[in-house]
């Protein structure tokens, strides 16, 4: 990821065949790459890259020797490339269902600077939420073992990862996944509302059952059959293409097995 800060960190001039050192004060939260750029007129080109560690507050940059007398000045560019966090030194990391909960266990090579472990959960591997914290323990053994129980996992696939918090940086573990089956059959969501082109139903099924979804008018007269399948156990996202419907009020008739329910729809 590259960030444009909008200002130059430093601007300095050097002569042909020579090099200069420029000391630049930086305040950054993690290791970064700072791009060194040089100019001939108004055109800037990257001529080198220097690494800045998180525990330093300044960077000594040696400008590369240039062979052209047209090169008049150089700068530390405002393009700062954030480096990926290091991995957690795990010997193993696993997750398993325990009735309605999920138990995580991991074994790690102890690091003296490690302070704690954050446990994070996601349903899509994109948005992560911290659900717990365990302080790091150092018992003087080659490996340390930890465990954490998530008492309320969501139905469907749950992804877990660990964040190892240290004094100057954080390390991120690989992900593990656990499939959690619904404990009841119900409709979790129907969104968006109102809809423009379509909507989606999130349906949790405790048992495999036939599912039929029909769009009806306020008098419960059928307008369009949009879904009819024998559906397996688990959480299902059912997309409904309703682009052909005119703007009006509707009902979504949802039949799961022998149970029938209605949800209001508006376009």
Buried (B, 14 or more C-beta within 10 A) or exposed (E): EEEEEEEEBBEBEBEEEEEEEBEBEBEBEBBBBBBBBBBBEEEBEEBBEBEBEBEEEEBEBEBEEBEEEEBBBBBBBBBBBBBEBEEBEBEEBEBEBEEEEBBBBBBBEBBEEBEEBBBBBBBEEEEBEEBBEBEBEEEEEEEBEBEBEBEEBBBBBBBBBBBBBBEEBBBBBEBBEBEBBBEEBBBBEBEEEEBEEBBBBBBBBBEEBEBBBBBBEEEEEEBBEBBEEEBEBBBBEBEBEBEEBEEEEBBBBBBBEEEEEEBEBEB
